[in-house]
Amino acid sequence: QVQLVESGGGLVQPGGSLRLSCAASGISFSIYGMHWYRQAPGNQRELVATVTRNGDTNYAGSVKGRFTISRDNAKNTVYLQMNSLKPEDTAVYYCNGVEFKVAWGQGTQVIVSS
């Protein structure tokens, strides 16, 4: 069965950086695009970034220029490098597939606070 496990979240000050990881198992990872989503308290889950199977990327306007999504197919892992973090980036971050979807896991929490 397909499993996606997010990690790397934590508490950081505004302007800080964090690198999130999403480790996949049970799928032929390299043939699928991957998404990062986030959900802030009281808000709807929103799409943050996408990387296709061939490495093309797309970002929400709110994170463009600050976040970078990448993938390492040898490690079955997708990353989200987050720089210049703002309090409004505070959320639980989740990954999921583009061409497939699995039940939402626990995600990884990012808190940006001074």
PyMOL commands that set and color helices and strands:
alter all, ss='L'
color gray80, all
select helices_A, chain A and resi 29-31+73-75+87-89
alter helices_A, ss='H'
color red, helices_A
select strands_A, chain A and resi 3-7+10-12+18-25+34-39+46-51+57-59+67-72+77-82+91-97+108-112
alter strands_A, ss='S'
color yellow, strands_A
deselect
rebuild
show_as cartoon
